Amino acid sequence: MANDLGAFFQSIATEWKGWKGEKLWSTLENELELKATSDSLGHVRLEFVLRKPHTGFNWEVRAALELEAGQLDGIAQDVQLAWNAPE
């Protein structure tokens, strides 16, 4: 259960010229966290943390992606389709 991931990516695509600070998204219990930052050149750095904290054996994976303005609309559309797909 989490806020709309599609809306998170759409806000990144809409503000492709950049924004101040960080855009944050996470699942309710923080198994997945996303942090997006941007520069004035249309580059977005998307950092993510994937973890399973409530199993008695804690682990996490951290990574980052560099995205360019031309990719953002397509990514936002794909995420919205996947996030809102019927189960």
mmCIF file as gemmi writes it, N, C-alpha and C atoms, coordinates in Angstrom:
data_model
loop_
_atom_site.group_PDB
_atom_site.id
_atom_site.type_symbol
_atom_site.label_atom_id
_atom_site.label_alt_id
_atom_site.label_comp_id
_atom_site.label_asym_id
_atom_site.label_entity_id
_atom_site.label_seq_id
_atom_site.pdbx_PDB_ins_code
_atom_site.Cartn_x
_atom_site.Cartn_y
_atom_site.Cartn_z
_atom_site.occupancy
_atom_site.B_iso_or_equiv
_atom_site.pdbx_formal_charge
_atom_site.auth_seq_id
_atom_site.auth_asym_id
_atom_site.pdbx_PDB_model_num
ATOM 1 N N . MET Axp A 1 ? 0.841 -1.164 0 1 0 ? 1 A 1
ATOM 2 C CA . MET Axp A 1 ? 0 0 0 1 0 ? 1 A 1
ATOM 3 C C . MET Axp A 1 ? 0.894 1.238 0 1 0 ? 1 A 1
ATOM 4 N N . ALA Axp A 2 ? 0.612 2.177 -0.908 1 0 ? 2 A 1
ATOM 5 C CA . ALA Axp A 2 ? 1.455 3.368 -1.012 1 0 ? 2 A 1
ATOM 6 C C . ALA Axp A 2 ? 0.733 4.433 -1.819 1 0 ? 2 A 1
ATOM 7 N N . ASN Axp A 3 ? 1.266 5.638 -1.766 1 0 ? 3 A 1
ATOM 8 C CA . ASN Axp A 3 ? 0.763 6.709 -2.611 1 0 ? 3 A 1
ATOM 9 C C . ASN Axp A 3 ? 0.974 6.336 -4.065 1 0 ? 3 A 1
ATOM 10 N N . ASP Axp A 4 ? 0.342 7.069 -4.945 1 0 ? 4 A 1
ATOM 11 C CA . ASP Axp A 4 ? 0.368 6.778 -6.372 1 0 ? 4 A 1
ATOM 12 C C . ASP Axp A 4 ? 1.766 6.981 -6.96 1 0 ? 4 A 1
ATOM 13 N N . LEU Axp A 5 ? 2.413 5.904 -7.314 1 0 ? 5 A 1
ATOM 14 C CA . LEU Axp A 5 ? 3.744 5.957 -7.901 1 0 ? 5 A 1
ATOM 15 C C . LEU Axp A 5 ? 3.698 6.636 -9.27 1 0 ? 5 A 1
ATOM 16 N N . GLY Axp A 6 ? 2.623 6.43 -10.001 1 0 ? 6 A 1
ATOM 17 C CA . GLY Axp A 6 ? 2.478 7.085 -11.302 1 0 ? 6 A 1
ATOM 18 C C . GLY Axp A 6 ? 2.472 8.601 -11.174 1 0 ? 6 A 1
ATOM 19 N N . ALA Axp A 7 ? 1.797 9.112 -10.155 1 0 ? 7 A 1
ATOM 20 C CA . ALA Axp A 7 ? 1.757 10.561 -9.931 1 0 ? 7 A 1
ATOM 21 C C . ALA Axp A 7 ? 3.143 11.092 -9.579 1 0 ? 7 A 1
ATOM 22 N N . PHE Axp A 8 ? 3.931 10.335 -8.832 1 0 ? 8 A 1
ATOM 23 C CA . PHE Axp A 8 ? 5.301 10.721 -8.496 1 0 ? 8 A 1
ATOM 24 C C . PHE Axp A 8 ? 6.12 10.903 -9.774 1 0 ? 8 A 1
ATOM 25 N N . PHE Axp A 9 ? 6.068 9.919 -10.662 1 0 ? 9 A 1
ATOM 26 C CA . PHE Axp A 9 ? 6.827 10.008 -11.904 1 0 ? 9 A 1
ATOM 27 C C . PHE Axp A 9 ? 6.267 11.071 -12.839 1 0 ? 9 A 1
ATOM 28 N N . GLN Axp A 10 ? 4.956 11.275 -12.825 1 0 ? 10 A 1
ATOM 29 C CA . GLN Axp A 10 ? 4.375 12.332 -13.661 1 0 ? 10 A 1
ATOM 30 C C . GLN Axp A 10 ? 4.849 13.706 -13.195 1 0 ? 10 A 1
ATOM 31 N N . SER Axp A 11 ? 4.96 13.903 -11.882 1 0 ? 11 A 1
ATOM 32 C CA . SER Axp A 11 ? 5.442 15.197 -11.384 1 0 ? 11 A 1
ATOM 33 C C . SER Axp A 11 ? 6.892 15.433 -11.798 1 0 ? 11 A 1
ATOM 34 N N . ILE Axp A 12 ? 7.689 14.388 -11.862 1 0 ? 12 A 1
ATOM 35 C CA . ILE Axp A 12 ? 9.068 14.515 -12.331 1 0 ? 12 A 1
ATOM 36 C C . ILE Axp A 12 ? 9.08 14.904 -13.813 1 0 ? 12 A 1
ATOM 37 N N . ALA Axp A 13 ? 8.245 14.248 -14.613 1 0 ? 13 A 1
ATOM 38 C CA . ALA Axp A 13 ? 8.197 14.548 -16.046 1 0 ? 13 A 1
ATOM 39 C C . ALA Axp A 13 ? 7.684 15.961 -16.304 1 0 ? 13 A 1
ATOM 40 N N . THR Axp A 14 ? 6.692 16.385 -15.549 1 0 ? 14 A 1
ATOM 41 C CA . THR Axp A 14 ? 6.115 17.715 -15.725 1 0 ? 14 A 1
ATOM 42 C C . THR Axp A 14 ? 7.129 18.81 -15.382 1 0 ? 14 A 1
ATOM 43 N N . GLU Axp A 15 ? 7.937 18.566 -14.384 1 0 ? 15 A 1
ATOM 44 C CA . GLU Axp A 15 ? 8.914 19.559 -13.931 1 0 ? 15 A 1
ATOM 45 C C . GLU Axp A 15 ? 10.311 19.247 -14.462 1 0 ? 15 A 1
ATOM 46 N N . TRP Axp A 16 ? 10.405 18.806 -15.718 1 0 ? 16 A 1
ATOM 47 C CA . TRP Axp A 16 ? 11.661 18.348 -16.286 1 0 ? 16 A 1
ATOM 48 C C . TRP Axp A 16 ? 12.746 19.421 -16.322 1 0 ? 16 A 1
ATOM 49 N N . LYS Axp A 17 ? 12.377 20.685 -16.228 1 0 ? 17 A 1
ATOM 50 C CA . LYS Axp A 17 ? 13.389 21.745 -16.224 1 0 ? 17 A 1
ATOM 51 C C . LYS Axp A 17 ? 14.087 21.868 -14.876 1 0 ? 17 A 1
ATOM 52 N N . GLY Axp A 18 ? 13.605 21.144 -13.893 1 0 ? 18 A 1
ATOM 53 C CA . GLY Axp A 18 ? 14.259 21.122 -12.592 1 0 ? 18 A 1
ATOM 54 C C . GLY Axp A 18 ? 13.386 21.652 -11.479 1 0 ? 18 A 1
ATOM 55 N N . TRP Axp A 19 ? 13.737 21.298 -10.269 1 0 ? 19 A 1
ATOM 56 C CA . TRP Axp A 19 ? 13.045 21.749 -9.073 1 0 ? 19 A 1
ATOM 57 C C . TRP Axp A 19 ? 14.073 21.842 -7.962 1 0 ? 19 A 1
ATOM 58 N N . LYS Axp A 20 ? 13.689 22.505 -6.906 1 0 ? 20 A 1
ATOM 59 C CA . LYS Axp A 20 ? 14.59 22.645 -5.757 1 0 ? 20 A 1
ATOM 60 C C . LYS Axp A 20 ? 14.357 21.497 -4.786 1 0 ? 20 A 1
ATOM 61 N N . GLY Axp A 21 ? 15.417 21.018 -4.19 1 0 ? 21 A 1
ATOM 62 C CA . GLY Axp A 21 ? 15.298 19.986 -3.174 1 0 ? 21 A 1
ATOM 63 C C . GLY Axp A 21 ? 15.086 18.603 -3.762 1 0 ? 21 A 1
ATOM 64 N N . GLU Axp A 22 ? 14.396 17.778 -2.996 1 0 ? 22 A 1
ATOM 65 C CA . GLU Axp A 22 ? 14.168 16.379 -3.351 1 0 ? 22 A 1
ATOM 66 C C . GLU Axp A 22 ? 12.677 16.087 -3.471 1 0 ? 22 A 1
ATOM 67 N N . LYS Axp A 23 ? 12.35 15.194 -4.381 1 0 ? 23 A 1
ATOM 68 C CA . LYS Axp A 23 ? 11.008 14.621 -4.438 1 0 ? 23 A 1
ATOM 69 C C . LYS Axp A 23 ? 11.136 13.228 -3.834 1 0 ? 23 A 1
ATOM 70 N N . LEU Axp A 24 ? 10.283 12.916 -2.877 1 0 ? 24 A 1
ATOM 71 C CA . LEU Axp A 24 ? 10.369 11.646 -2.164 1 0 ? 24 A 1
ATOM 72 C C . LEU Axp A 24 ? 9.089 10.842 -2.339 1 0 ? 24 A 1
ATOM 73 N N . TRP Axp A 25 ? 9.247 9.525 -2.401 1 0 ? 25 A 1
ATOM 74 C CA . TRP Axp A 25 ? 8.115 8.593 -2.467 1 0 ? 25 A 1
ATOM 75 C C . TRP Axp A 25 ? 8.547 7.338 -1.725 1 0 ? 25 A 1
ATOM 76 N N . SER Axp A 26 ? 7.606 6.721 -1.011 1 0 ? 26 A 1
ATOM 77 C CA . SER Axp A 26 ? 7.912 5.438 -0.377 1 0 ? 26 A 1
ATOM 78 C C . SER Axp A 26 ? 6.638 4.647 -0.16 1 0 ? 26 A 1
ATOM 79 N N . THR Axp A 27 ? 6.824 3.355 -0.008 1 0 ? 27 A 1
ATOM 80 C CA . THR Axp A 27 ? 5.712 2.506 0.386 1 0 ? 27 A 1
ATOM 81 C C . THR Axp A 27 ? 5.405 2.772 1.858 1 0 ? 27 A 1
ATOM 82 N N . LEU Axp A 28 ? 4.281 2.295 2.323 1 0 ? 28 A 1
ATOM 83 C CA . LEU Axp A 28 ? 3.821 2.582 3.672 1 0 ? 28 A 1
ATOM 84 C C . LEU Axp A 28 ? 4.838 2.178 4.74 1 0 ? 28 A 1
ATOM 85 N N . GLU Axp A 29 ? 5.462 1.03 4.574 1 0 ? 29 A 1
ATOM 86 C CA . GLU Axp A 29 ? 6.435 0.557 5.566 1 0 ? 29 A 1
ATOM 87 C C . GLU Axp A 29 ? 7.876 0.694 5.08 1 0 ? 29 A 1
ATOM 88 N N . ASN Axp A 30 ? 8.088 1.523 4.079 1 0 ? 30 A 1
ATOM 89 C CA . ASN Axp A 30 ? 9.422 1.86 3.557 1 0 ? 30 A 1
ATOM 90 C C . ASN Axp A 30 ? 10.2 0.684 2.978 1 0 ? 30 A 1
ATOM 91 N N . GLU Axp A 31 ? 9.506 -0.312 2.448 1 0 ? 31 A 1
ATOM 92 C CA . GLU Axp A 31 ? 10.23 -1.389 1.77 1 0 ? 31 A 1
ATOM 93 C C . GLU Axp A 31 ? 10.898 -0.862 0.503 1 0 ? 31 A 1
ATOM 94 N N . LEU Axp A 32 ? 10.283 0.156 -0.098 1 0 ? 32 A 1
ATOM 95 C CA . LEU Axp A 32 ? 10.85 0.803 -1.278 1 0 ? 32 A 1
ATOM 96 C C . LEU Axp A 32 ? 10.773 2.309 -1.076 1 0 ? 32 A 1
ATOM 97 N N . GLU Axp A 33 ? 11.901 2.973 -1.253 1 0 ? 33 A 1
ATOM 98 C CA . GLU Axp A 33 ? 11.967 4.429 -1.168 1 0 ? 33 A 1
ATOM 99 C C . GLU Axp A 33 ? 12.608 4.964 -2.438 1 0 ? 33 A 1
ATOM 100 N N . LEU Axp A 34 ? 12.049 6.041 -2.97 1 0 ? 34 A 1
ATOM 101 C CA . LEU Axp A 34 ? 12.612 6.713 -4.129 1 0 ? 34 A 1
ATOM 102 C C . LEU Axp A 34 ? 12.895 8.158 -3.778 1 0 ? 34 A 1
ATOM 103 N N . LYS Axp A 35 ? 14.018 8.67 -4.269 1 0 ? 35 A 1
ATOM 104 C CA . LYS Axp A 35 ? 14.363 10.078 -4.084 1 0 ? 35 A 1
ATOM 105 C C . LYS Axp A 35 ? 14.831 10.61 -5.428 1 0 ? 35 A 1
ATOM 106 N N . ALA Axp A 36 ? 14.191 11.674 -5.901 1 0 ? 36 A 1
ATOM 107 C CA . ALA Axp A 36 ? 14.567 12.275 -7.176 1 0 ? 36 A 1
ATOM 108 C C . ALA Axp A 36 ? 15.1 13.68 -6.933 1 0 ? 36 A 1
ATOM 109 N N . THR Axp A 37 ? 16.208 13.983 -7.573 1 0 ? 37 A 1
ATOM 110 C CA . THR Axp A 37 ? 16.764 15.338 -7.575 1 0 ? 37 A 1
ATOM 111 C C . THR Axp A 37 ? 17.035 15.716 -9.024 1 0 ? 37 A 1
ATOM 112 N N . SER Axp A 38 ? 17.149 17.024 -9.273 1 0 ? 38 A 1
ATOM 113 C CA . SER Axp A 38 ? 17.346 17.466 -10.646 1 0 ? 38 A 1
ATOM 114 C C . SER Axp A 38 ? 18.355 18.597 -10.715 1 0 ? 38 A 1
ATOM 115 N N . ASP Axp A 39 ? 18.827 18.841 -11.939 1 0 ? 39 A 1
ATOM 116 C CA . ASP Axp A 39 ? 19.649 20.014 -12.183 1 0 ? 39 A 1
ATOM 117 C C . ASP Axp A 39 ? 18.962 20.866 -13.252 1 0 ? 39 A 1
ATOM 118 N N . SER Axp A 40 ? 19.506 21.998 -13.552 1 0 ? 40 A 1
ATOM 119 C CA . SER Axp A 40 ? 18.866 22.917 -14.497 1 0 ? 40 A 1
ATOM 120 C C . SER Axp A 40 ? 19.045 22.504 -15.955 1 0 ? 40 A 1
ATOM 121 N N . LEU Axp A 41 ? 19.749 21.409 -16.211 1 0 ? 41 A 1
ATOM 122 C CA . LEU Axp A 41 ? 19.983 20.935 -17.569 1 0 ? 41 A 1
ATOM 123 C C . LEU Axp A 41 ? 19.028 19.822 -17.982 1 0 ? 41 A 1
ATOM 124 N N . GLY Axp A 42 ? 18.07 19.489 -17.142 1 0 ? 42 A 1
ATOM 125 C CA . GLY Axp A 42 ? 17.114 18.445 -17.475 1 0 ? 42 A 1
ATOM 126 C C . GLY Axp A 42 ? 17.554 17.044 -17.082 1 0 ? 42 A 1
ATOM 127 N N . HIS Axp A 43 ? 18.548 16.941 -16.231 1 0 ? 43 A 1
ATOM 128 C CA . HIS Axp A 43 ? 18.972 15.627 -15.736 1 0 ? 43 A 1
ATOM 129 C C . HIS Axp A 43 ? 18.304 15.346 -14.398 1 0 ? 43 A 1
ATOM 130 N N . VAL Axp A 44 ? 17.849 14.136 -14.238 1 0 ? 44 A 1
ATOM 131 C CA . VAL Axp A 44 ? 17.22 13.709 -12.991 1 0 ? 44 A 1
ATOM 132 C C . VAL Axp A 44 ? 18.018 12.536 -12.441 1 0 ? 44 A 1
ATOM 133 N N . ARG Axp A 45 ? 18.351 12.621 -11.184 1 0 ? 45 A 1
ATOM 134 C CA . ARG Axp A 45 ? 19.004 11.499 -10.488 1 0 ? 45 A 1
ATOM 135 C C . ARG Axp A 45 ? 17.928 10.834 -9.645 1 0 ? 45 A 1
ATOM 136 N N . LEU Axp A 46 ? 17.685 9.561 -9.905 1 0 ? 46 A 1
ATOM 137 C CA . LEU Axp A 46 ? 16.686 8.788 -9.181 1 0 ? 46 A 1
ATOM 138 C C . LEU Axp A 46 ? 17.414 7.756 -8.331 1 0 ? 46 A 1
ATOM 139 N N . GLU Axp A 47 ? 17.36 7.942 -7.026 1 0 ? 47 A 1
ATOM 140 C CA . GLU Axp A 47 ? 17.978 7.008 -6.09 1 0 ? 47 A 1
ATOM 141 C C . GLU Axp A 47 ? 16.88 6.127 -5.494 1 0 ? 47 A 1
ATOM 142 N N . PHE Axp A 48 ? 17.196 4.871 -5.308 1 0 ? 48 A 1
ATOM 143 C CA . PHE Axp A 48 ? 16.199 4.009 -4.665 1 0 ? 48 A 1
ATOM 144 C C . PHE Axp A 48 ? 16.85 3.097 -3.644 1 0 ? 48 A 1
ATOM 145 N N . VAL Axp A 49 ? 16.033 2.759 -2.661 1 0 ? 49 A 1
ATOM 146 C CA . VAL Axp A 49 ? 16.43 1.811 -1.618 1 0 ? 49 A 1
ATOM 147 C C . VAL Axp A 49 ? 15.333 0.758 -1.562 1 0 ? 49 A 1
ATOM 148 N N . LEU Axp A 50 ? 15.708 -0.484 -1.679 1 0 ? 50 A 1
ATOM 149 C CA . LEU Axp A 50 ? 14.794 -1.616 -1.566 1 0 ? 50 A 1
ATOM 150 C C . LEU Axp A 50 ? 15.227 -2.404 -0.344 1 0 ? 50 A 1
ATOM 151 N N . ARG Axp A 51 ? 14.295 -2.64 0.578 1 0 ? 51 A 1
ATOM 152 C CA . ARG Axp A 51 ? 14.66 -3.34 1.812 1 0 ? 51 A 1
ATOM 153 C C . ARG Axp A 51 ? 13.496 -4.203 2.299 1 0 ? 51 A 1
ATOM 154 N N . LYS Axp A 52 ? 13.827 -5.129 3.134 1 0 ? 52 A 1
ATOM 155 C CA . LYS Axp A 52 ? 12.841 -5.961 3.82 1 0 ? 52 A 1
ATOM 156 C C . LYS Axp A 52 ? 13.158 -5.918 5.301 1 0 ? 52 A 1
ATOM 157 N N . PRO Axp A 53 ? 12.681 -4.903 6.014 1 0 ? 53 A 1
ATOM 158 C CA . PRO Axp A 53 ? 13.133 -4.691 7.396 1 0 ? 53 A 1
ATOM 159 C C . PRO Axp A 53 ? 12.447 -5.544 8.455 1 0 ? 53 A 1
ATOM 160 N N . HIS Axp A 54 ? 11.364 -6.223 8.152 1 0 ? 54 A 1
ATOM 161 C CA . HIS Axp A 54 ? 10.58 -6.868 9.208 1 0 ? 54 A 1
ATOM 162 C C . HIS Axp A 54 ? 10.629 -8.395 9.145 1 0 ? 54 A 1
ATOM 163 N N . THR Axp A 55 ? 11.785 -8.951 8.77 1 0 ? 55 A 1
ATOM 164 C CA . THR Axp A 55 ? 11.866 -10.405 8.647 1 0 ? 55 A 1
ATOM 165 C C . THR Axp A 55 ? 12.792 -11.038 9.669 1 0 ? 55 A 1
ATOM 166 N N . GLY Axp A 56 ? 13.466 -10.224 10.48 1 0 ? 56 A 1
ATOM 167 C CA . GLY Axp A 56 ? 14.46 -10.751 11.395 1 0 ? 56 A 1
ATOM 168 C C . GLY Axp A 56 ? 15.843 -10.789 10.762 1 0 ? 56 A 1
ATOM 169 N N . PHE Axp A 57 ? 15.893 -10.758 9.444 1 0 ? 57 A 1
ATOM 170 C CA . PHE Axp A 57 ? 17.149 -10.682 8.709 1 0 ? 57 A 1
ATOM 171 C C . PHE Axp A 57 ? 17.063 -9.456 7.824 1 0 ? 57 A 1
ATOM 172 N N . ASN Axp A 58 ? 17.649 -8.365 8.274 1 0 ? 58 A 1
ATOM 173 C CA . ASN Axp A 58 ? 17.531 -7.104 7.547 1 0 ? 58 A 1
ATOM 174 C C . ASN Axp A 58 ? 18.521 -7.029 6.398 1 0 ? 58 A 1
ATOM 175 N N . TRP Axp A 59 ? 18.054 -6.611 5.242 1 0 ? 59 A 1
ATOM 176 C CA . TRP Axp A 59 ? 18.892 -6.409 4.081 1 0 ? 59 A 1
ATOM 177 C C . TRP Axp A 59 ? 18.376 -5.201 3.334 1 0 ? 59 A 1
ATOM 178 N N . GLU Axp A 60 ? 19.221 -4.606 2.514 1 0 ? 60 A 1
ATOM 179 C CA . GLU Axp A 60 ? 18.776 -3.521 1.652 1 0 ? 60 A 1
ATOM 180 C C . GLU Axp A 60 ? 19.697 -3.398 0.453 1 0 ? 60 A 1
ATOM 181 N N . VAL Axp A 61 ? 19.122 -2.898 -0.626 1 0 ? 61 A 1
ATOM 182 C CA . VAL Axp A 61 ? 19.836 -2.651 -1.87 1 0 ? 61 A 1
ATOM 183 C C . VAL Axp A 61 ? 19.665 -1.173 -2.193 1 0 ? 61 A 1
ATOM 184 N N . ARG Axp A 62 ? 20.759 -0.508 -2.513 1 0 ? 62 A 1
ATOM 185 C CA . ARG Axp A 62 ? 20.729 0.907 -2.887 1 0 ? 62 A 1
ATOM 186 C C . ARG Axp A 62 ? 21.327 1.045 -4.28 1 0 ? 62 A 1
ATOM 187 N N . ALA Axp A 63 ? 20.708 1.91 -5.071 1 0 ? 63 A 1
ATOM 188 C CA . ALA Axp A 63 ? 21.222 2.182 -6.412 1 0 ? 63 A 1
ATOM 189 C C . ALA Axp A 63 ? 20.717 3.54 -6.869 1 0 ? 63 A 1
ATOM 190 N N . ALA Axp A 64 ? 21.275 4.006 -7.966 1 0 ? 64 A 1
ATOM 191 C CA . ALA Axp A 64 ? 20.847 5.281 -8.529 1 0 ? 64 A 1
ATOM 192 C C . ALA Axp A 64 ? 20.869 5.188 -10.052 1 0 ? 64 A 1
ATOM 193 N N . LEU Axp A 65 ? 19.978 5.944 -10.665 1 0 ? 65 A 1
ATOM 194 C CA . LEU Axp A 65 ? 19.897 6.043 -12.123 1 0 ? 65 A 1
ATOM 195 C C . LEU Axp A 65 ? 19.972 7.512 -12.502 1 0 ? 65 A 1
ATOM 196 N N . GLU Axp A 66 ? 20.61 7.793 -13.622 1 0 ? 66 A 1
ATOM 197 C CA . GLU Axp A 66 ? 20.603 9.141 -14.173 1 0 ? 66 A 1
ATOM 198 C C . GLU Axp A 66 ? 19.656 9.134 -15.368 1 0 ? 66 A 1
ATOM 199 N N . LEU Axp A 67 ? 18.641 9.988 -15.32 1 0 ? 67 A 1
ATOM 200 C CA . LEU Axp A 67 ? 17.648 10.076 -16.378 1 0 ? 67 A 1
ATOM 201 C C . LEU Axp A 67 ? 17.754 11.431 -17.075 1 0 ? 67 A 1
ATOM 202 N N . GLU Axp A 68 ? 17.379 11.468 -18.349 1 0 ? 68 A 1
ATOM 203 C CA . GLU Axp A 68 ? 17.392 12.722 -19.1 1 0 ? 68 A 1
ATOM 204 C C . GLU Axp A 68 ? 15.97 13.144 -19.409 1 0 ? 68 A 1
ATOM 205 N N . ALA Axp A 69 ? 15.781 14.428 -19.644 1 0 ? 69 A 1
ATOM 206 C CA . ALA Axp A 69 ? 14.45 14.998 -19.847 1 0 ? 69 A 1
ATOM 207 C C . ALA Axp A 69 ? 13.661 14.262 -20.926 1 0 ? 69 A 1
ATOM 208 N N . GLY Axp A 70 ? 14.301 13.851 -21.992 1 0 ? 70 A 1
ATOM 209 C CA . GLY Axp A 70 ? 13.605 13.175 -23.086 1 0 ? 70 A 1
ATOM 210 C C . GLY Axp A 70 ? 13.028 11.819 -22.717 1 0 ? 70 A 1
ATOM 211 N N . GLN Axp A 71 ? 13.488 11.234 -21.648 1 0 ? 71 A 1
ATOM 212 C CA . GLN Axp A 71 ? 13.014 9.92 -21.211 1 0 ? 71 A 1
ATOM 213 C C . GLN Axp A 71 ? 11.82 10.009 -20.268 1 0 ? 71 A 1
ATOM 214 N N . LEU Axp A 72 ? 11.614 11.15 -19.644 1 0 ? 72 A 1
ATOM 215 C CA . LEU Axp A 72 ? 10.719 11.241 -18.492 1 0 ? 72 A 1
ATOM 216 C C . LEU Axp A 72 ? 9.256 10.998 -18.814 1 0 ? 72 A 1
ATOM 217 N N . ASP Axp A 73 ? 8.753 11.536 -19.928 1 0 ? 73 A 1
ATOM 218 C CA . ASP Axp A 73 ? 7.337 11.316 -20.268 1 0 ? 73 A 1
ATOM 219 C C . ASP Axp A 73 ? 7.04 9.835 -20.487 1 0 ? 73 A 1
ATOM 220 N N . GLY Axp A 74 ? 7.905 9.147 -21.217 1 0 ? 74 A 1
ATOM 221 C CA . GLY Axp A 74 ? 7.699 7.724 -21.474 1 0 ? 74 A 1
ATOM 222 C C . GLY Axp A 74 ? 7.756 6.896 -20.201 1 0 ? 74 A 1
ATOM 223 N N . ILE Axp A 75 ? 8.701 7.216 -19.339 1 0 ? 75 A 1
ATOM 224 C CA . ILE Axp A 75 ? 8.804 6.503 -18.064 1 0 ? 75 A 1
ATOM 225 C C . ILE Axp A 75 ? 7.551 6.734 -17.23 1 0 ? 75 A 1
ATOM 226 N N . ALA Axp A 76 ? 7.101 7.984 -17.16 1 0 ? 76 A 1
ATOM 227 C CA . ALA Axp A 76 ? 5.897 8.304 -16.375 1 0 ? 76 A 1
ATOM 228 C C . ALA Axp A 76 ? 4.682 7.546 -16.911 1 0 ? 76 A 1
ATOM 229 N N . GLN Axp A 77 ? 4.532 7.475 -18.225 1 0 ? 77 A 1
ATOM 230 C CA . GLN Axp A 77 ? 3.402 6.747 -18.811 1 0 ? 77 A 1
ATOM 231 C C . GLN Axp A 77 ? 3.484 5.254 -18.492 1 0 ? 77 A 1
ATOM 232 N N . ASP Axp A 78 ? 4.661 4.679 -18.623 1 0 ? 78 A 1
ATOM 233 C CA . ASP Axp A 78 ? 4.834 3.25 -18.339 1 0 ? 78 A 1
ATOM 234 C C . ASP Axp A 78 ? 4.54 2.931 -16.873 1 0 ? 78 A 1
ATOM 235 N N . VAL Axp A 79 ? 5.027 3.777 -15.972 1 0 ? 79 A 1
ATOM 236 C CA . VAL Axp A 79 ? 4.786 3.546 -14.542 1 0 ? 79 A 1
ATOM 237 C C . VAL Axp A 79 ? 3.307 3.684 -14.219 1 0 ? 79 A 1
ATOM 238 N N . GLN Axp A 80 ? 2.65 4.691 -14.792 1 0 ? 80 A 1
ATOM 239 C CA . GLN Axp A 80 ? 1.215 4.851 -14.533 1 0 ? 80 A 1
ATOM 240 C C . GLN Axp A 80 ? 0.427 3.649 -15.032 1 0 ? 80 A 1
ATOM 241 N N . LEU Axp A 81 ? 0.762 3.133 -16.202 1 0 ? 81 A 1
ATOM 242 C CA . LEU Axp A 81 ? 0.073 1.942 -16.718 1 0 ? 81 A 1
ATOM 243 C C . LEU Axp A 81 ? 0.293 0.737 -15.811 1 0 ? 81 A 1
ATOM 244 N N . ALA Axp A 82 ? 1.525 0.53 -15.387 1 0 ? 82 A 1
ATOM 245 C CA . ALA Axp A 82 ? 1.832 -0.625 -14.532 1 0 ? 82 A 1
ATOM 246 C C . ALA Axp A 82 ? 1.196 -0.469 -13.143 1 0 ? 82 A 1
ATOM 247 N N . TRP Axp A 83 ? 1.266 0.72 -12.562 1 0 ? 83 A 1
ATOM 248 C CA . TRP Axp A 83 ? 0.761 0.953 -11.217 1 0 ? 83 A 1
ATOM 249 C C . TRP Axp A 83 ? -0.757 0.823 -11.161 1 0 ? 83 A 1
ATOM 250 N N . ASN Axp A 84 ? -1.434 1.231 -12.229 1 0 ? 84 A 1
ATOM 251 C CA . ASN Axp A 84 ? -2.896 1.225 -12.251 1 0 ? 84 A 1
ATOM 252 C C . ASN Axp A 84 ? -3.479 0.019 -12.979 1 0 ? 84 A 1
ATOM 253 N N . ALA Axp A 85 ? -2.65 -0.942 -13.328 1 0 ? 85 A 1
ATOM 254 C CA . ALA Axp A 85 ? -3.126 -2.129 -14.036 1 0 ? 85 A 1
ATOM 255 C C . ALA Axp A 85 ? -4.044 -2.948 -13.131 1 0 ? 85 A 1
ATOM 256 N N . PRO Axp A 86 ? -5.11 -3.505 -13.709 1 0 ? 86 A 1
ATOM 257 C CA . PRO Axp A 86 ? -5.988 -4.357 -12.899 1 0 ? 86 A 1
ATOM 258 C C . PRO Axp A 86 ? -5.237 -5.602 -12.432 1 0 ? 86 A 1
ATOM 259 N N . GLU Axp A 87 ? -5.559 -6.039 -11.26 1 0 ? 87 A 1
ATOM 260 C CA . GLU Axp A 87 ? -4.883 -7.224 -10.703 1 0 ? 87 A 1
ATOM 261 C C . GLU Axp A 87 ? -5.454 -8.493 -11.25 1 0 ? 87 A 1
